[in-house]
């Protein structure tokens, strides 16, 4: 591929990314204003997916969980809060967080979710038992590296893979999970989607030291 063609393709990807993200934001903003729409949206696109992710990750009620890229209709955060987790929902758009706060209030989960404005490359993930990363989080690689540096062994990181027709615009979770040296679990979802759960393992030298202490 020539330099010009590569540039044109990259520009097209960025344009599609912005258009698709704006469409999703508009759709979720409607859901924030209309609880009936939000409930239907959750049942159709999030309920079963989130249930299978929670089961695969092994998180328990009371654990500290962060969701990066919550959007104006923070379905993942609301679902995790409903499960019993203590949730921190993050988005870098202050206007989006305003809508998210209204949605949380209408759903009855506002007291269990903290909203934070920030970018994944600058967040402190220390102390969180699990981190959910939305499909639209950018730049995914540096954000994942930061998460892995901050969280403790045993912590979980959950990705969502794009559907087949979006794979050329969004890098799949496997592109990152295969390089991070973590235990990974893949969960098939409806409509060709897939979730990947990464579990940070103890460094080999520390693991050896722990085994020596026990013996």
Secondary structure, DSSP 8 states (H G I E B T S, - for coil): --HHHHHHHHHHHHHHHHHHHHHHHHHHHHHHH-HHHHHHHHHHHTHHHHHHHHHHHT--TT-EEEEE---SS-HHHHHHHHHT-EEEEEES-HHHHHHHHHHHHHHT-GGGEEEEE--TTT---TT-SEEEE-TT-SSHHHHHHHHHHHS-TT-EEEEEE--GGGTTTS--THHHHTTTT-EEEEEE-GGG-EEEEEE----HHHHHHHHHHH-
